[in-house]
């Protein structure tokens, strides 16, 4: 197994076609097919299903592609680290953000990164905190901004700022004021992310301390879908207050949760085991400054 085989495999997986991947890599299609086939023989597994319009990953291929991306990313970072100073800000940069942070940060951050690092290939990927946590551990992203990550000996966690959590709904709940006590949420139909994400366990833990059990109607891991359902009268949810500034959101009621107040800490997480390039270090400073300006 070599890095060329991995690059070929990932290119085909992303393009969904050997023809398109060969054009992207600028190599003959027979060469590309031979590299992927050699990889399949070494792994003793079929990585693609063929169909009339191209290919799609098999179950084993879908598992392997994330590890392949991680190896390629680490190799690129290693190559850049030993090049001359003119190229230290070249290579691939992958940054993870939760949807709530991404919707605030990306419109300002993306052009700044391209301006500051024109030689770099920049990718901003969104995911919930739990998924990004795993990607950082696997080395699939250089660093990520997440909400209140769990401590780990394999992660460096740098708290950056706090987020107040709000109840959002089609109309105000309780007495209709700008604040609402946690106890007043007990009978509301709530839409929250899956239990392995930060928001839900934090809210449930706070409720349990008050002897409450929340009424969770739906589990949805998409901020956009949740806000749309809430706006249509499908229930209530709990979101970071910074999202109020987004004009793209539907019209919603926002009530600060008090007694007790619920806060999330936006933190930057990096792997203690994966080497971090000078490009990633410099980009992290840009991200921190942008976050400071917007929050």
N, C-alpha and C positions, 0 to 999 in steps of 0.2 A: 504494500500500500504506500502511495506517495501523494504529495500535496497536489500534483496535477490531476490525479484521479479524483481527489476530493473536490477540487474546483470544478471539474467537469460534471460530477454528480450534482453538486449544488446548483450549477448553472442550468442543467436540464430540469431539476426540480422546480426552480423559480420560473423558467420559461414555459414549462409544460410541453416542451417539444424539443426533439433533437435538432431539427432544422434551425429553429430560432436560437437555441443555445450555441450552435456552431457559428452562427452569424455574430453573436455577442462576443464569443471567445476568439473569433477569427481563426478557426482551425477547421480542417475538412471534417465533414460529418462522419465518415468511416473511422477516423482517428478518435473522435469523441465517443462513438459507440463502442469502440474497442476498449477505451479507458474505463468506461462505466461497466462493461461486461467483465473486465479483469477484476474490478473492484467487487462485483457481485460474486465472482468465483472465489475470491479470497475470503469474503464474508460468509460464503455458503448461504446466500439469501438473495431472493429476487427483490429489487428495490423499486421497480416500476411495473404498473399495469399498462399495457398498450391498448389504445383505442383509436377510432377512426380519425380523431382530431389531434392526437398527440399521445401524451403519457400522463399518468398520475401516480403518486407515491403509493406503494403498498403500506401495510401497517408497519412492517419492519423498516421500510424506507423512511416513513414519517418519523420514527424514533431516531433513526441514524442521522437524519439531515441536521438536527439541532447540534449533535456532537461534531459533525463535519464542519458546520459554520463556526463552532467554537475553536476548533483546531486551526482553521484558516485565519480566523481573527487573531489568535495568539501568534501564529507564524508571521503574519503581516506586521504585528507590533514588534516582534523580535527583529525583523529585518530593518524596520525604520530606526530602531534604537541604536543600531551600529553604523548607520549611514552618516554622511557628513552633516554639519549643522544646517545646511541649506534645505535639507529634506526632513528634518525632525518633525515638521508639522504636516507631513504627507501621510498617506496611508488611510486606513479605514477608522472611522469614529462612530461608535454606536452608543446612543444615550437612551435610557429608558425613563418614561414618565407615566404616572397614573393619568387616567383620562381627565380628572378634575384639574390637576396641575398642568397637563399638556394643553388644555383649552385656553388657559391663561398665558402660558409661557411660549408656546410654539410660534405664534404669529410674530413675536418680537425676537425670539431666540434664533429661529432658523436663518433669517438673513444675516444676523450678527455672526453666526458661526461660519457661514460661507464667505463673508467679508474678511474675517480674521484668519481663516484657514482655507484659502482658495485651492490649495493643492490636495486637500483632504476629501475623501468620500464620506459625507456626513449622512447618517441615518438616525432619525428620531423615531423610536418605537413606543407605542402606548400599551399599557397593560395594567391590571389591578396589582396592588402591592404584593400579594402572594406570588403571582406569576413572575413579576420582575425580580423578586427576592431569589427565586430559583435560577433565573437567567444570569444574574450577577454571580451566583455561586458556580455556575457552569462556565463562566467566562464568555457568555454570548453577548454581553454588553459591557462597555468600559465602566460605566457607573449608572446609577439610577436615582431618581427622586421619588420617594415613596412616603406614605403616611405611617408614622409610628411603627417602624419595623421591630420585630423581635430581636433581641440580642443574640449574637452567635460568635463563637471564636473564629469563624471563617470570614467574618465581615467587619469592615471598618464602618462605623455609623457616625455621621457628623450631623447633629441637629442644626437646622438653619433658621426655621421660624415656626410659629404656632398658628394653627387654623382653628377658629371657633366653628362648631358644628351647628347647623340650623335645621329645623323642621320645615320641609317645603310641602306645599299642598295647593290644590286649586283655589282654596280660600283659607283664611286663618282658622285655626282650631282653638278650642278652649274659649276664653273670653274675647278672643279676637285681637289681643294686644301684640306688641312687637316681640314679646318674650313669652315663653311657655315652659312650665315646669315639667320635668321628666315624668312625674306621676300622671300628668294629663295625657300622656301618649298611650296609656295602657289600653284604651278601647279603640284606638285608631288602626285602620288597616294599613300596614306598613309594607313598603317595597324596599328590600335591602339586598346588598350583594350576598354571595354565597358565604357560608360560615367561616371559610378559611381566609377571608379578607378582614382588614382591620376594623371597618365601621361596625359590622354586626356584633362581633364578640365584645367590643368596647361598650356598645349600647346595652347589650344584654347583661354584661357584668354590672354596669351601673344600675340597671333596673333590678337585678337580683338583690343588690345590697338594700334596696328599698322594699323588698318582698314582692316585686312586680314580675309579671310574665307578659312580654310583649306579644302583640297579635301580628305575626308576619304572614302576609297573604301571598307574596310572590318573592322569589329570589331571581334577581336580574343583575348580571355583571356588566351592564352597559349604562353609562351615565346618560347618554343621549336618549336611549329607549326609555329609561326610567323617568326622565323629566317629561317626555311626551305623554306617557301613560298617566303620570300625576296630573299634568295639565288638562287631560281629558276627563278627569274625575275618577280615575282608577285606584286612587289611594294616596298615601303620603310617603315621603321618604326623608332621609337625613343626608345632607350634603355639606361640604365645606363652604363657609360664607363667601369666600373669594369669587365663587361662581356667579354671584349676584351681578357682577359687573359685565357679564357677557350679554351682548345684545342679541346673540343668536338663540338664546334660551327662550322658550315660550313664557307667557305671562304666568307668574307663580307668586304665591304668598311665601314669605320668608320670616320665620320666627326663631329667635335665638333660644337655644335650649339652656335652661337654668335650673338650679336646685336639684342636682348639681350641674354646673356648666360642663359641657363636653368639649374637649379640645383634641385635636390631632397635631402631631409634630411632623412637619415636613423635614425629612432627613435625606442626606446624600449617602448612599451605600456603595462601597467598593469591596471587591474580594481581597482578602489578605493573602491568597495563594496565587492569584493571577498577576503577572507583571503588568504595570501600568505605564503606558508610553508618555513621552513628553507632550505629545499632542493631546492625550486625555487629561493630563495635568493642567495644561493651558486652557483647554475647553471647560474644565471644571470651574476655573476662576471666572470665565465669562458667564457660565450658568449661575453662579452665586451672585454676581453683580446684577444680572438681569432679574433674578428672584427678589433681590433686595429692593429694586426699583418698582416692581410690580405688586409686592405684597406689603 
